[in-house]
Amino acid sequence: MLALFAVWSSNVATPINCRATPLALRLGTASESSMTVASGMSCAIIIHHGSATLEALSVETAPNHGNLSPRGHTGVNYRPMPGFAGEDFFAIALKGRLNSHEGTMVVRVRVAVQ
């Protein structure tokens, strides 16, 4: 059975399973992003690479309160440890090439686990 609910009051808090800012690949730069995820849920950071070729994705700084799993060369999935709520942080590096330009983009992600 499918149930639909409507929220009419702006004072009612609604649960957030995953909210992350998608990023565009910019070789040779550092970028910051944020993510909000419900405790126990998985959330993805996705890097849109356009016509660039992605050669490698590495974890520069592992999260203290969760785990990362790669999404191919397009980003990572973050899952907080069971029962954890609070702030976490991680950083990934994407190495790629666009035409004759080769470089790396480092993405630092601040996570709010609710």
Secondary structure, DSSP 8 states (H G I E B T S, - for coil): ---------TTS----SEEE--EE--TT-EEEEEEEE-TT--EEEEEE-TT-EEEEEEEEE--SSEEEEE-TTSEEEEEE-TT--EEEEEEEEEEEEETTEEEEEEEEEEEEE-
